[in-house]
């Protein structure tokens, strides 16, 4: 008796390590993106200063989110990456997100007027 089974092979990219790697990289990306803006806002409120110093950091944050989503959305739906498990996709795209966010912060931050990380 020959029975044909429609069983998917085990997806090796859906290991638990992929989830932890994705969480690690995307938490760093979130911290780098929203950290300076939130820190400036908290310090401005704590020292009772106007929030005008937060506006340049907020502009850089909006640009970071826009450029990162513009770069990563086509890659997320690319055929080669789309075949992977969801956690593997996020683990693969996490370092790229951190790289894009850091490049935008370091290149655009001083020009917009936000606090620069460089001396």
C-alpha positions as CSV (number, residue, x, y, z in Angstrom):
1,X,0.0,0.0,0.0
2,X,1.5,3.3,-1.1
3,X,0.1,6.3,0.7
4,X,0.9,9.8,-0.4
5,X,1.3,12.2,2.5
6,X,1.1,15.9,2.3
7,X,3.4,16.6,5.2
8,X,5.6,19.6,5.2
9,X,9.2,19.0,6.1
10,X,10.5,20.4,9.3
11,X,11.5,24.0,8.9
12,X,15.0,24.3,10.2
13,X,14.8,28.1,10.2
14,X,12.1,28.1,12.9
15,X,14.5,27.2,15.8
16,X,14.0,29.0,19.1
17,X,17.4,30.7,18.6
18,X,15.9,32.7,15.7
19,X,13.3,34.2,18.0
20,X,15.9,35.3,20.5
21,X,18.1,36.8,17.8
22,X,15.1,38.6,16.3
23,X,14.2,40.0,19.7
24,X,17.8,41.0,20.4
25,X,18.3,42.9,17.1
26,X,14.9,44.5,16.9
27,X,15.1,45.7,20.5
28,X,18.4,47.4,19.7
29,X,16.9,48.9,16.6
30,X,14.0,50.3,18.7
31,X,16.3,51.6,21.4
32,X,18.5,53.4,18.8
33,X,15.5,54.8,17.0
34,X,13.3,56.1,19.9
35,X,15.9,56.3,22.7
36,X,17.3,59.8,22.0
37,X,13.9,61.3,21.4
38,X,12.4,59.9,24.6
39,X,15.5,60.8,26.6
40,X,15.3,64.4,25.4
41,X,11.6,64.6,26.1
42,X,12.0,63.2,29.6
43,X,14.9,65.6,30.4
44,X,13.0,68.6,29.0
45,X,10.0,67.8,31.1
46,X,12.1,67.1,34.2
47,X,13.9,70.4,33.9
48,X,10.7,72.3,32.8
49,X,12.2,73.3,29.5
50,X,10.1,73.8,26.3
51,X,10.0,70.8,24.1
52,X,11.5,72.6,21.2
53,X,14.8,70.7,21.7
54,X,12.9,67.5,21.0
55,X,11.7,68.5,17.6
56,X,15.0,67.8,15.7
57,X,15.3,64.4,17.4
58,X,11.7,63.6,16.4
59,X,12.4,64.6,12.8
60,X,15.4,62.2,12.7
61,X,13.2,59.4,14.3
62,X,10.5,59.9,11.6
63,X,13.1,59.7,8.9
64,X,14.7,56.6,10.4
65,X,11.4,54.8,10.6
66,X,10.5,55.8,7.0
67,X,13.8,54.8,5.4
68,X,14.0,51.6,7.4
69,X,10.5,50.6,6.4
70,X,11.2,51.6,2.7
71,X,14.3,49.4,2.7
72,X,13.0,46.4,4.6
73,X,9.5,46.0,3.3
74,X,10.6,44.8,-0.2
75,X,13.2,42.6,1.3
76,X,10.6,41.0,3.7
77,X,8.5,40.0,0.7
78,X,11.3,38.9,-1.5
79,X,10.9,35.3,-2.7
80,X,14.0,34.0,-1.1
81,X,13.3,35.5,2.3
82,X,9.6,34.9,2.1
83,X,10.2,31.1,2.2
84,X,11.7,31.3,5.6
85,X,9.8,31.1,8.8
86,X,8.6,34.3,10.3
87,X,11.1,34.3,13.2
88,X,13.9,33.6,10.8
89,X,12.9,36.5,8.6
90,X,12.9,38.9,11.5
91,X,16.2,37.5,12.8
92,X,17.7,37.9,9.3
93,X,16.4,41.5,8.8
94,X,17.2,42.7,12.3
95,X,20.9,43.4,11.8
96,X,20.0,45.2,8.5
97,X,17.5,47.3,10.4
98,X,20.1,48.3,13.0
99,X,22.6,49.1,10.3
100,X,20.1,51.4,8.4
101,X,19.0,53.1,11.6
102,X,22.6,53.8,12.7
103,X,23.6,55.1,9.3
104,X,20.7,57.5,9.2
105,X,21.4,58.6,12.8
106,X,25.0,59.3,12.2
107,X,24.7,60.8,8.8
108,X,21.5,62.8,9.1
109,X,21.4,63.6,12.9
110,X,23.9,66.5,12.9
111,X,22.5,68.1,9.8
112,X,18.9,68.2,11.1
113,X,20.1,69.7,14.4
114,X,19.7,66.7,16.6
115,X,22.2,65.8,19.2
116,X,25.1,64.2,17.5
117,X,26.8,61.0,18.8
118,X,30.1,62.2,17.3
119,X,32.3,64.8,19.0
